[in-house]
């Protein structure tokens, strides 16, 4: 994610995110999401689910099997992102990928909605587990990050954050949709 900070503005406090330019002219943006015919995603793609594309026709919604998207899917699970749409994936020059956001995160209730369900139920990477382990330590009561987060989110939201990190570490797998909440944001783009 681009650096994001709290600022006072003309209408009160809000978040401000660093502007990130997209790919330079002539530089192709990677294809990260697609609708494909058939029931299998094909090499290099992960299936999300079927989408109605009109007049009773369906297509398979897929996302790239890209390590950048996989890391972002773990972040979304940690922050309980309720709105990871295709338009919130911003390829940047040099092969970087930013997940941009507008703050529909950190709810105490399970509200994870994303297009990045392709790894649901699969083991987390060693890298993800290591990052989650460090994050769990930094979120412990009295730790610097926990203290800072307590200034920004409610006690219930902070406890839910700790529980999500702990659940990911103990389960060791990417989460599956809960069934309690629509898993795909609308509109998905």
N, C-alpha and C positions, 0 to 999 in steps of 0.2 A: 504494500500500500504506500502511496505517497505520504510524506510527512503531513500530519494532521494536528492542528492545535486549536485550543479554545481561544476565542477573541471576543471582545466587546465590539458590537457594531451599532449602527444607527437604530436598530430595532431590538437591541438586547444582546445577550450572549449567544454565540453560535460557534460551529466548527468551521475552520478554514483549511482547505486541502491544497497542497502544492499543485499548480498547473503542470500537467505533463503533456508534451506534444506527442502526437501519434507518429507513425512511421514517416520518414522523409519521402518527398515525391520520388517515385520510381522504386522505392523499397516496398516489396510486397509484405503485407501484414499476413501473419500465419493464419490459416483457417483453424479456428478453435471449436466451432460448433457447426453442425450441419443436420439437415434432414435427408435421410437416405431411404430408398425403396428396399423392401425386403425385411427380414426379421433378424439379420445379423449385422453388426456394425462394420465389419471389415477390418483389415489390418491397420493398426495405429489409431483405432477409435474405440471408445467405450460407450455402451448403450445406456441411455437414461430412461427411455420409455417411448411409447407410441403417442403420436400427436395427430389430431384430425387436421387434414390440410384442405378440406372442402369436399362437398358432395359425397360424403360417405367414404372418402379416400383417407387412408392413414399413411404415415411415414414414421420411420424410426428416428427419434431425436438422439443424436450422438454428440460426444465431445472428444476432443483429441486426447490420446493417451500420452499426455505431456507432463513431465515432472513438475513444471511450474504450476499447472492446474492442480496437480495432486497436492502440492504444498498448500495451495490456496484453499482446497477443499478441507484440509485439516484446520486451517485458520478459521474458516467459516464455521466448522463444528465447535471450535473453542469459543468463538465470540457469539455463537448462536445467531448467525446472520439470517435474517428473515427476508432477504431480498437480493440474492445473487443471480442477477439476470445476465444475459449475453452481452448487453450493452455496458455492463459494469466490468468487462474484461478489456483492458486497454493495452494493446501491444505498443511498445515504445522502441525507439531506436536502439540498436545494439542487441536485439533479442530479448530485452527485458519485457516483463509482463506485470502490469499493475492491476490490482483489484481495487476499483474505486467504489466509493460507498457514500451513503448519505445518513448513516447513523441508525439504521434499523437493526440494532445489535444489542447484545448483553441483557436481553429480557430474562427474567427469572423463570418464565415458563418456556417449554420447548417450542420454539418457533422456527426451527431451521428450515429454510426454503432456498433451494439452490438448483442450478442446472448441472451441478457437478456430482451426481450420484453414481457415476460409472464405477467407482471403487467400493461402493457399499458392501460391507461384509468382508472385504479383502484385508489382509494384514497391513498394518501401518508399516512404513519403511523404518529402518533403523535410525535414519536421520530424524524422522518425525518423532519417534519415541525419545530420542536424546533431547530434542527441543522441548517436548512436553515435560520431561523430567526436570529440566532446568526451570521451566515455567512454573511447575508445581512448587518448587522450592521458593521461587520469587513471589508466589502468591500466598505463602504461609503467613499466618497472623504475625504482624510486627515487621515483616520484610518490607523493604523499600517500595517495591512495586505494589504490594497489597495496600500499603498506606496511601500511596498516590491514587490507586484505583478507588479507594474508599471515599476520596474527595469527589469522584466523578460519577459513581454509580451507587445504587442503594445497597444496604446490607444484604438484602435478599438476592440481588443481582450478583454481588461479589461471591456469596456462598454458592450460588448456582454455577458461576464461572469455575470455582474450585472443583465442584462436583463433576462438571463436564470434563475438565482436564484429568481428574482422577479416574473417571469412567473410561476415557480413551486409553489411559495408561494401563488400567487393569484389564480392559477388554482386548486391547492390542489390535483392534480392527477399525476400519472406517465405519462410521455410523450408518445405519439404515434408516429410512423414513420411519417416524414413530407411529404413523396412522392417526395421530391426534390432531394433525394440522396438515393442510395441503402442502405436499412436498415441493411443488414447482411454483415459483412466483408467477404472477400474472400482471401484465403480459410478460412472456418469457424473454423478450428482447430488450 
